[in-house]
């Protein structure tokens, strides 16, 4: 087959790497290269063979193979790479297959002799090296108006909006009210560094000279270390205390108070992030969070689950726990809110938390098929956990029972945002052994049984 008939760059990838593949396809189009990418219309308008084998054998100038822990074992990408290697051998094109390494995957024996381009160190760096490679082999540029053609591949969202108003659930939980007065608690004896650290970690307070400022007394375990004084002031009328901005001090105390409340309500703080909490099965008698779902029905989420992750054909079991992160959000000088971010915390089968770099990969694998409804339900479950945490004596915080809602004049047709059916192959990578979600509890329970 003559090289002159080969005009396109064929992008081979696994469905889990579609974000990188789509980004790469549009970048190449903008640069003037004709590409073949099965999720976009063929740029340039010319007819293209429906048979992928024919497309690769007769029309592709080079194959760009995105290599990842997902694609290395997928049947279709593996067949495409094998065909590219055969073409490279038969037609004496040493670099017909150009591997693009997307993560820490180890190359199989078929590709150990090939030089890959490192997209795992950053897409920008990989892109620069890919352009250099394409220039060195004089890859044809056949699309003079690549920018406008690439823009046409974006879905404009026609028909996505409706005229029906819609309530938008935000992730902002407002503090409805909190005490007006700050009281000074002085040390009854000199505290050690460890005692001081534990005091600030388990009490909504702010450390100042010789003591703490707080809305109320400390938990019982610390009460012999400090005593309440007659020094108190209305914080709204005071700008500074010992040179410290009082408004910032109050926001810090509110944050610590809420975190302490959660700790005393069996929510476990993450060892590397004091704003991240997770739940274990003992959080509730049945290991579930019972809450009111988006549809207004009683439903639940499991606190704990486990999954098998397949890497290089070998299953690895991990446990995962329902988690959420709080981020203090300043609305103005008088109002405090928290942003709630649902997440997962992972552990080895023996329950030991996973704290190393594997966390990011595990979280992506287990959450990449979560769409809007799943994230909203997890947000509502997390909100229920936070709002139902019992207040401690004297902490004074009153939380809104649900996150801030916004009324939008138009709505979105959620059914148009469903997953691509091809993405069902994710089941080959992540096999849950316990349900990760229960969108609605049994309908029989929904009607009458309290949760």
C-alpha positions in Angstrom: 0.0 0.0 0.0 1.5 3.4 -1.0 2.2 5.8 1.7 0.5 8.6 -0.3 -2.9 6.9 0.3 -2.2 7.0 4.0 -3.4 10.4 5.3 -4.9 9.8 8.7 -3.7 9.3 12.3 -5.7 6.5 13.8 -6.3 6.8 17.6 -6.5 3.5 19.4 -7.7 3.6 23.0 -9.9 2.0 25.7 -13.2 3.6 26.6 -11.9 4.6 30.0 -9.3 6.8 28.3 -11.8 8.6 26.1 -11.1 12.0 27.8 -7.5 11.9 26.7 -8.4 10.4 23.3 -11.0 13.2 22.6 -8.6 15.9 23.7 -5.8 14.5 21.5 -8.1 14.2 18.5 -9.2 17.8 18.6 -5.6 19.1 19.3 -4.4 17.1 16.2 -7.2 18.5 14.1 -6.4 22.0 15.2 -2.9 21.4 14.0 -4.1 20.3 10.6 -3.8 16.6 10.9 -6.6 14.3 9.6 -7.6 11.9 12.4 -9.8 8.8 12.8 -11.5 8.7 16.2 -14.6 6.7 16.6 -16.4 9.2 18.9 -16.1 12.1 16.4 -17.2 12.6 12.8 -14.4 12.1 10.4 -12.8 15.5 10.0 -12.5 16.6 6.4 -15.8 15.1 5.1 -14.3 12.4 2.9 -15.7 8.8 3.0 -14.0 6.4 5.4 -14.0 2.6 5.4 -16.5 1.1 7.9 -14.2 -1.8 8.4 -11.6 -0.9 11.0 -9.1 -3.4 9.6 -9.3 -1.7 6.2 -9.1 1.7 7.7 -5.9 0.8 9.5 -4.3 -1.1 6.7 -5.1 1.2 3.8 -5.8 4.8 5.1 -3.8 5.3 8.4 -0.4 7.0 8.2 0.3 6.0 11.8 -1.5 4.5 14.7 -1.4 6.5 18.0 -2.1 3.9 20.7 -3.0 5.2 24.1 -1.5 2.7 26.6 -2.9 2.5 30.0 -3.8 -0.1 32.7 -7.2 -0.1 31.0 -6.2 -0.4 27.3 -3.4 -2.9 27.8 -5.8 -5.8 28.4 -8.8 -4.7 26.4 -9.6 -6.9 23.4 -10.2 -4.3 20.8 -7.3 -2.0 21.5 -5.0 -5.1 21.8 -6.2 -6.3 18.3 -5.6 -2.9 16.8 -2.1 -2.7 18.2 -1.3 -6.2 17.0 -2.5 -5.3 13.5 -0.3 -2.1 13.6 2.7 -4.2 14.6 2.1 -6.6 11.7 1.8 -3.7 9.2 5.0 -2.2 10.6 6.7 -5.5 9.9 5.1 -6.2 6.5 5.6 -2.7 5.1 8.9 -1.9 6.8 7.5 1.1 8.7 9.4 0.8 12.0 7.3 3.4 13.8 3.9 2.7 12.4 2.7 2.1 16.0 3.4 5.2 18.2 2.6 4.3 21.8 1.4 7.1 24.1 1.8 6.1 27.8 -1.1 7.5 29.8 -0.3 6.1 33.3 2.1 3.8 35.1 1.2 0.8 33.0 3.9 -1.7 32.3 4.3 -2.5 28.6 3.7 -6.0 27.5 6.3 -8.0 25.7 5.0 -7.1 22.2 5.9 -3.4 22.8 8.9 -3.5 25.1 11.1 -2.6 22.1 9.1 0.5 21.2 9.8 4.0 22.4 6.7 5.5 24.0 5.7 9.2 24.4 5.1 10.0 28.1 1.6 11.5 28.5 1.7 10.2 32.1 3.9 13.1 33.1 1.4 15.6 31.8 -0.6 15.9 28.6 1.1 19.1 27.7 4.6 17.5 27.8 3.3 14.5 25.9 1.7 16.7 23.3 5.0 18.6 22.6 6.9 15.4 22.1 4.1 14.0 19.8 4.3 17.1 17.6 8.0 16.7 17.4 7.7 13.1 16.4 5.0 13.8 13.7 7.2 16.6 12.3 10.2 14.2 12.1 8.3 11.7 10.0 6.6 14.3 7.8 3.1 13.3 8.9 0.7 14.8 6.3 -1.4 17.8 7.2 -4.5 17.6 5.0 -7.0 19.8 6.9 -6.4 23.5 6.3 -9.4 24.5 8.5 -8.9 22.2 11.3 -10.0 24.6 14.0 -13.6 25.1 12.6 -13.9 21.4 11.9 -12.8 20.4 15.4 -15.3 22.9 16.9 -18.1 21.2 15.0 -17.5 18.0 16.9 -18.6 19.5 20.2 -22.2 18.8 21.1 -24.1 22.1 21.2 -26.7 20.5 23.5 -29.6 20.9 21.2 -32.7 19.6 22.9 -30.9 19.2 26.2 -32.8 22.1 27.9 -36.5 22.2 28.8 -38.9 25.0 29.6 -39.7 23.4 32.9 -38.2 25.1 36.0 -35.8 22.9 38.0 -34.5 22.9 41.5 -30.7 22.8 41.7 -29.1 21.1 44.7 -25.9 22.8 45.6 -23.2 21.4 47.9 -23.3 24.5 50.2 -24.5 23.8 53.7 -25.2 27.0 55.7 -24.7 27.4 59.4 -28.1 28.8 60.4 -27.0 30.4 63.7 -24.1 30.3 66.2 -23.4 32.0 69.5 -22.8 35.8 69.7 -20.4 35.6 72.6 -16.8 34.4 72.8 -15.6 33.4 76.3 -12.0 33.1 77.5 -10.9 29.8 79.1 -7.6 30.0 80.9 -5.2 27.1 81.8 -5.4 25.6 85.3 -1.9 24.3 84.7 0.7 24.3 82.0 -0.4 22.1 79.2 2.1 19.9 77.3 2.4 20.2 73.5 0.5 17.0 73.1 -2.3 18.1 75.4 -2.5 21.5 73.7 -2.7 19.7 70.3 -5.4 17.3 71.4 -7.4 20.2 73.0 -7.4 22.2 69.7 -8.2 19.0 67.7 -11.2 18.0 69.8 -12.7 21.2 70.8 -14.1 24.2 68.9 -11.7 26.8 70.2 -9.0 29.2 69.2 -5.6 29.3 71.0 -4.6 32.6 72.4 -2.1 33.6 75.1 -2.6 31.5 78.3 -5.8 29.8 77.1 -8.5 29.5 74.5 -11.5 31.4 73.2 -14.6 29.4 72.5 -18.4 29.5 72.4 -18.7 27.0 75.2 -16.8 24.7 77.6 -14.5 21.9 76.3 -15.4 18.2 76.3 -15.4 16.5 79.7 -12.0 15.0 79.2 -10.4 18.4 79.0 -12.3 20.3 81.6 -9.7 19.8 84.4 -7.1 21.5 82.2 -9.0 24.9 81.8 -11.5 27.0 83.7 -14.0 29.5 82.4 -13.2 33.2 83.2 -15.3 36.3 83.3 -13.7 37.6 80.2 -16.2 37.4 77.4 -17.3 39.7 74.5 -19.7 40.0 71.7 -17.6 39.1 68.7 -19.7 41.0 66.2 -18.8 44.2 68.0 -15.0 43.4 68.2 -12.7 43.7 65.2 -9.5 42.3 66.8 -8.4 40.3 69.8 -4.7 40.3 70.7 -4.0 41.5 67.1 -6.0 38.7 65.6 -9.0 39.3 63.2 -12.0 38.2 65.2 -14.2 37.3 62.2 -11.5 34.8 61.0 -11.2 33.5 64.5 -15.0 32.9 64.7 -15.0 31.0 61.4 -12.1 28.8 62.6 -14.0 28.1 65.8 -17.1 27.2 63.8 -15.1 24.8 61.7 -13.5 23.1 64.7 -16.8 22.9 66.5 -18.5 21.1 63.5 -15.5 18.8 63.1 -15.6 17.9 66.8 -19.3 17.2 66.6 -18.7 14.8 63.7 -15.9 13.0 65.6 -18.2 12.5 68.6 -20.8 11.1 66.2 -18.7 8.2 65.0 -17.4 10.0 61.9 -13.7 9.1 61.5 -11.3 11.9 60.5 -8.8 11.0 57.8 -5.2 10.9 59.1 -3.9 13.0 56.3 -6.8 15.6 56.1 -8.7 16.8 59.1 -11.5 18.0 56.9 -12.1 14.6 55.3 -14.4 12.2 57.2 -15.4 8.6 56.5 -17.7 6.0 58.0 -17.2 2.4 58.9 -19.9 -0.2 59.3 -20.3 0.4 63.0 -21.5 3.9 62.3 -25.1 2.6 62.3 -26.7 -0.7 63.4 -27.2 -1.9 59.8 -24.2 -0.3 58.2 -26.3 2.1 56.1 -27.1 5.8 55.9 -30.8 6.3 55.7 -31.9 9.6 54.2 -34.4 11.2 51.9 -33.3 10.9 48.3 -33.6 13.4 45.4 -37.1 12.0 44.5 -38.3 12.6 48.1 -38.4 8.9 49.0 -36.7 7.1 51.8 -33.5 5.5 50.6 -30.1 4.5 51.8 -26.4 4.2 51.0 -24.1 1.5 52.3 -21.4 2.8 54.6 -18.8 0.2 53.6 -18.2 -1.9 50.5 -15.5 -3.9 48.7 -14.4 -4.3 45.1 -12.0 -6.3 43.0 -9.6 -4.3 40.9 -8.0 -6.1 38.0 -4.5 -5.2 37.2 -2.4 -7.1 34.6 -5.1 -9.8 34.8 -4.6 -10.3 38.6 -7.5 -9.3 40.9 -6.8 -7.1 43.9 -9.5 -6.7 46.5 -9.9 -3.4 48.3 -12.4 -2.0 50.8 -14.0 1.4 50.4 -15.8 3.6 52.9 -18.4 6.3 52.4 -16.6 9.6 52.9 -17.1 13.4 52.5 -14.8 16.4 52.8 -15.8 19.8 54.3 -14.4 23.0 53.0 -15.2 26.2 54.9 -16.7 28.7 52.6 -17.0 32.4 53.5 -20.1 34.0 52.1 -19.6 37.3 53.9 -18.5 38.6 57.3 -21.7 37.4 59.0 -22.5 34.1 57.2 -20.5 30.9 57.2 -21.2 27.8 55.0 -19.4 24.6 54.1 -19.0 23.0 50.8 -19.5 19.2 51.0 -17.6 17.0 48.6 -18.6 13.3 48.6 -15.7 10.9 48.1 -14.4 7.4 49.0 -11.7 6.3 51.4 -9.9 3.0 50.6 -8.4 0.3 52.8 -6.7 -3.1 52.4 -8.9 -6.2 53.0 -7.6 -6.2 56.6 -9.0 -2.7 57.1 -5.8 -0.7 57.1 -6.3 2.6 55.2 -4.6 3.0 51.9 -2.8 6.4 52.1 -0.3 6.2 49.2 -0.5 7.2 45.5 -2.9 4.3 44.8 -5.8 6.3 46.2 -6.2 8.5 43.1 -6.3 5.6 40.7 -8.7 3.6 42.9 -11.0 6.6 43.2 -11.1 7.2 39.5 -11.8 3.6 38.8 -14.7 3.3 41.1 -16.3 6.7 40.5 -15.8 7.3 36.8 -19.2 5.8 36.1 -21.0 7.9 38.7 -23.2 10.4 36.9 -25.2 13.4 38.2 -27.8 11.3 40.1 -25.3 9.3 41.9 -23.3 12.3 43.0 -26.4 14.1 44.1 -27.6 11.1 46.2 -24.2 10.8 47.9 -24.3 14.6 48.6 -27.7 14.2 50.2 -26.5 11.2 52.2 -23.4 13.2 53.4 -25.6 16.2 54.3 -27.9 13.9 56.4 -24.8 12.6 58.3 -23.6 16.1 59.0 -26.9 17.6 59.9 -27.9 14.7 62.2 -24.6 14.8 64.2 -25.6 15.5 67.8 -24.4 18.8 69.2 -22.1 18.9 72.1 -23.0 20.7 75.3 -22.5 24.4 74.7 -21.3 24.2 71.1 -24.2 26.4 70.0 -24.2 25.6 66.2 -27.5 25.3 64.4 -27.2 23.8 60.9 -29.7 24.0 58.1 -31.2 20.5 57.6 -30.3 20.5 53.9 -27.9 22.1 51.4 -28.7 25.4 49.7 -31.2 25.0 46.8 -31.5 27.3 43.8 -34.5 27.6 41.5 -33.5 27.6 37.8 -35.9 28.9 35.2 -35.0 26.0 32.8 -34.3 22.3 33.3 -32.1 19.6 31.8 -33.2 16.3 30.3 -31.2 14.0 32.4 -32.0 11.0 30.1 -29.8 12.6 27.5 -26.8 12.4 29.8 -26.7 8.7 30.2 -23.5 6.8 29.8 -22.3 5.5 26.5 -23.4 1.8 26.3 -19.8 1.0 25.3 -18.7 2.0 28.7 -20.3 -1.1 30.2 -17.0 -2.8 29.6 -15.8 -1.1 32.8 -17.1 -4.2 34.6 -14.0 -6.0 33.4 -11.9 -3.7 35.5 -14.0 -3.1 38.7 -16.1 -5.9 40.0 -18.1 -4.9 43.1 -18.9 -7.6 45.5 -21.2 -5.5 47.6 -23.6 -3.0 46.1 -22.0 0.4 46.0 -25.3 2.1 45.7 -28.9 1.6 46.5 -30.8 4.3 44.7 -34.0 3.5 46.4 -34.8 1.2 49.3 -37.4 -1.5 48.8 -40.7 0.2 47.7 -42.5 -1.6 50.5 -40.3 0.1 53.0 -40.5 3.4 51.3 -44.2 3.8 52.0 -44.5 3.2 55.8 -41.5 1.8 57.5 -39.4 4.5 59.3 -35.7 4.5 58.7 
